[in-house]
Amino acid sequence: MSSFLHQRTLQNPFSNPFPVSASSSTNSKRPFSSVLGPTTLLALLALVVVVGVFCPWVGMPQALSFTLTSTSAPKWDHYTLEQALSFVAKNGSVIVCIVSQPYLPFLNNWLISIAMQDRQDMVLVIAEDYASLHRVNDLWPGHAVLIPPVLDAEAAHKFGSQGFFNFTARRPRHLLKILELGYSVMYNDVDMVWLADPFPYLVGNHDVYFTDDMTAIKPLNHSHDLPPPGKKGRPYICSCMIFLHPTNEAKLVLKKWIEELQIQPWSKTVKSNDQPAFNWALMKIAKEVDMYLLPQAAFPTGGLYFKNKTWVKETKGMHVIIHNNYIVGFEKKIKRFRDYGLWLVDDHAQESPLGTL
């Protein structure tokens, strides 16, 4: 890990722009009390009290006002996406995840695996609550940002719930904002683990790269085109691992994804998430966008990696990112990671930018 980047500090927006000159305190040797009488001193004291109380509301310089109110308005609450991208991006690219407070242990596990590939300095955490924003930035300044409005983090836990849908449905909007600011972006869910660096697999100069969520085994030299529709009339591309360049075509994918989410909102009868809408969007604009399906052996779905030991042995040494999906529940996911030696926080917490959290 680059020690230089861990020593970088953002400019302090609360520093006093009016420092006192060191020489000003030595210009006069006469005691202050001998110059002013008691009445004058009391008048000055009263003036200081009045100014201290009313100045923030009557045109106090902004930086000084922030100094007095910083405890009630933490600086990270005003940290913008543009500032964050400028800080973390490397060669115009950024690695992004989206988390709320309950997912912080998974964030740490994912970060450890990225640090092992020396890519952690490219990571930007999009926090969906202020607790996560402050926790990450307290430990790793500048690497978390919150994009309002704030959702109910507690409601986002359960897969299939309306809260989970609302949480995941914000994903294409966040990614679109990043593209519009001119950056390439890799998005990962935090229930993933990197076994190798994925960037060498982003071959060519396609608009969007993605992985298949199907468990059916593909040949090693399979096509990199969008797979044909399945039984539900659409492909089964995973919305949890995506890479996009800031092209008009990639932006079209995200705009169409947002549109499909509006067409297919969550309901009690159709407990959807963002992935079906992503697939409908890809299928409808496939002829307009340069898409690339990443190799299955390198980016397997959890339903294949954790359930087909024969395939895992046959493809040993080819795996790049493992997704702990096809299972529901925090504890079950953690147990499965542990069973496969992928819960890295147990033995490698010191390699995380966040430490033990």
Disulfide bonds with the S-S distance in Angstrom:
none
